[in-house]
Amino acid sequence: MKGGYRFRAVVGVDYVGKKPPDCFQTWNGHSLAYILDEDEQVMDVAIADRLHTEPPTGLASAHGNAAAPKRHRKIARHARKRNRR
């Protein structure tokens, strides 16, 4: 899978009634915690030892995109030019 993306709500393998579903117990060797909504439906999974850490902040588009800083500089240059008038 391409870097920067994440599976959401993939909790196991469903066999469409042929046998009971297999739910993942670990993800890459880490214990999982299931995140449920108010109807007790699975919304997402999280790695249990990372539940209490802060979520990443900042511009998601700038991560892993080599052209982002150049684009930001170009936008800033254009804004300065426009504000000089």
N, C-alpha and C positions, 0 to 999 in steps of 0.2 A: 504494500500500500504506500502511496506517496506520502512523504513527510509533511507534517502540519495538519493532516487529517486524522479523524478519530472515529471509530465505530461508536454509534450511539444505540443503546437499547438492544444490543446483541447479547442475549443472555444464555443461549444454548442452541441445541439442535432439535427441531420439531419433526417428527416422523409422520405427520398428518394422520394420526389415529392408528397407525400400524403398531406402535408401541409408545409408552410414555416418553415425553420429551426428556432429553438429557440437558440439565442446566450446568453451566460452567461453575466449577468450584474455585479455580485459580485462573489468572491471566498473566502469562509470562512469569510464572512462579510466584506471584503475589496473591494473597487471599482477596476475595471479592466481597463487596457489600452491595446488596441490591437496593436501589432507590425506588420507593413506591409512591404512588399518588394517593389521594384520599380514598379511592375505591380499591386500594391494595393491588393495583395493576403496576407491573414493572415499567418504570419510566427510563431507567438507566442503570448502569453498573459503575461502581467506582472501586479503585484499589483501596482496600481497607486501611492500609497504613498511610494513605495520602488524603484521607477524608478531612483532616483538621488543618490542612495547609491552605494558604491563601491561593485563590485562582490567579492565573497569569493576567497581567494588566498590560495596557499599551495597545498600539495599533496592530491588529492581527494581520493586516495586509502588508505591513513592513517586515514581518518575520519571514525569512527565507526568500525574499524577493530582492534580488540585487539591483533592480531598476528603481525601487521605491525611493531611495535617497535622492537620486537624480531627478525623479519626478517631483519630489517635495521642493527641491531647490528651484526647479523651473517655475513651479506655482508661486513660490515666494518671490522670485525675481519679477514675475509678471505682476504680482500684487503691488510690489514697491514701485514699479514703473507706472501703474495705473494710479497710485496715490500721489504721485508727483504732479499730476495735472492740476 
